[in-house]
Amino acid sequence: MNGIDTAGIGMTSARTRDRLVATLRDDGISSDAVLGRIREVPRHLFVDEALRSRAYENTVLPIGHGQTISQPYIVALMTEALIEDRELPLPKVLEIGTGCGYQTAVLAAFGRHIFGIERINALLKFSRQRLRELRINNVSLRNADGFDGWASQAPFQGILVAAAPHTVPDALLAQLDDGGRLLIPVGESGRQSLVRITRRGEDFEKETLSAVSFVPLIAGKTQ
């Protein structure tokens, strides 16, 4: 794909990806579609070259600007929880905290169109370029404040948030379609929970899925 190494060799090879997928399955990820997408997306292209040998470890890695690429297990868990028992592709999915674009690339297989918000413009430029190189074309990205969502494109059948506010932003609840799901980590550092919220008319059903550790969701944006 445009001369970039999507297949990988050595520690980024297909065998290494298969080991990661086996680990995720052992840890409870059951969706073959999600596991297949994790295997397919070249995670090593979303991290610094010096860290590529660790790209298929089930771990968080730094991506600069005080941010991280999420652990593959968390990416798989959130994606699975978003699409479970849903008719696919979901028409519109909003992602808050695009970062380097890895979660976006995974989500792109399950949504007709992914709308991504990233507050750090340098990361947005990187993710936009990488997704273009991988010919993932059903994504629109913008540099904006994630607390505000993307009102002009609402309602969304799925919203996935990759950073943790102390409480769920009202704007995101308002932009969730009836029957839609919001996956979001909530709480202070060291006391965060991943929750799934499903909209039922004017009511919101909340489920707690797991204890997690995310960077905080920060208001505003950087140029």
N, C-alpha and C positions, 0 to 999 in steps of 0.2 A: 504494500500500500504506500505509494509515493516514496518508495525507497526506505521506509522505516522497518525495523526488524520486529515484526509482530509475533513471529514464531519463537524466537529466543533459542539459546543454546545453554548447555551446562545448567546453572542454577535458575535459568529462566525457561527451561525446556518443557515440552509437553509432559514428560515424566514427573517433573517437579510440580507442575500444575495438578496432575492427577493425585499426587500425594496430598496436596492442599485440599482438594475436593473430598478425598477419603476422610481427612481430618474433620472437615465441616460436617460430613454425613455422620461420623461417629459422635459429633457434638450436638446432633439433633436436627440439623437442616435436612428436610425430607423432600423438598421440591426438586424433581429432576430438572425442571426448566431453569430454576435459579442456579443449581449446581452446574448445569451446562453452560450457563452464561458466565459464571465465575471462572470456569475453565477456559472459556473462549476469549474473554477480555484480557489483553496483555498488560497486566498490572505493572510490569517492569517499566513500561513507557510513561507511567504517571509519577514516577519518583526520580530523584536525582541519579545520574549514572553511577555514582559511587555507592548507592544503596541497592542497585538492581539485583545483586546476588541474594538479597534478602526479600525481594518483592513477593515471593510466594510462601513466605513464612506467615503464619496466622498471627500477625502482630501489627500494631500501629507503627507508622514511620513518619518522620518529619518531612514536610514539604516546603519549609521556609515560612517567613512572616508570622512565626509563632503558631502555625497551623500544622495539622497532621492529616495523613491519609488513613481512613478508618481501617480497623482490623477487618479482614475478609469475613470473619464470622458475623460481625455486626452488620456489614453490608448485606450479607446473605439473609440474616435474620430479619432486618427491616424490609428488605425487598419481598421476602416470603410472606411476612405479615401484611404487607400492603396488597399483594395480589391474591392471597389465599381465597379460594372459592369465588373468584371474580371472573367475569367475562372479559377476555383480553383480545386486543390491546385496550387498555384504559384510554379514553379519548384525550384527556389532558391530565398531566401530572406536574405538580409544582415541587421543585427541589430548592430548599433553602440551605445555603452553604455549599456551593458547588465545589469549592476548593480546587484541586487539580483536575477534576473531571472524571475520576474513576467511578464513583457511585453513579454519576450521570450516564456513563457508558453502559453500566449494568442495567440501569432503569430503562434505557432506550429500547431494549428488546421487548418491554412490556407495556409501553405507552405509545399511542399514536403520535403524540407530541409531548416533549419534556420542556418545561419552562424553568430555567435555572437562575437563581439569584446568588451573587457572590459580592460581598462588601469590599474585598481587597482587589483592586483593579489588576494588579500584576498577576495574581492567580487566575483571574478571569481571562486575561489574554492568553496565558499558558493553556488553560483548559479548552478555550475556543480553538486554538491552533491544533492541539492534540486531537480533539474530536473531529476536526476537519480532515486531518491526515488519516484518521481511521475510517473516514467516509461515513461517519455517524451524522446523518443529515436531518434527523427529526428532533433537533434541539435548538431552542432559542435561549440565549444568555443575556443577562443584563447586570450592570454594576449598580447595586441598590441596597437599601436597608431591608434585611430579611424580616424584621418585625412587621413591615407594611405589606408583605406578600406582593402579589401582582394583580391588583384589582381589575385591570382592564381585560385580563384573560380569564377571570373567574366565571363560573364555578369550576373547581377542579374535582375530579373523581378520586384523586390521590394527592396527598401532600406529604413529603418526607423532609424532615428537618435534621441536619447533620451537625447541629450545635445546640447547646442546652440553655434555654431561658429559665428563670426562676419559676415562672408560671406560663401557661399556654397563652400566646398572644391572641387577643380577641379578633384581630384582623384575619388570622389564619382560620379560625373557626367560621367566621362570616363567609370566607371564600371557599369553604368546603361544600361540595354538592350534596344533595340529599342522597344518602346511601354511600357517600364517599368516606374515605378513611384518611386520618392524619396520624403519622408515626412521628413521635417527637420525644427526645430525652428532656426531662424536666427536673430541676432542682439545683441546689448549690453544689460546688465541687466536693466530691467525696460522698454525696448523698443524692445521687441522680438515679432516676428510674426511667426506663423506656416505656412509654405508654402508647396504646393504640386507641384512637378516638373515632367512633363511627357516628355520622350524623343521621338522625332519624327525625326528619322534619325540623322542629325547633329544639329537639332534645339531642343530647350528645352522650353516647355510651362510652365509658372509659374502662379500659383493661390495662393492668400493669403487666408487662411482659418479662422484664429483666432489670437487674441492677446494671448500670453502665457508667462509663466515664468519658465525657465529651468535653471539648473546649467550650467555653461559654459563648452563647449567642450575644453579640455585641451590636448595639445600635449604631446607625450611621454608615458611612462608606468612605473609602479612601480612593484618591485619584492616582 
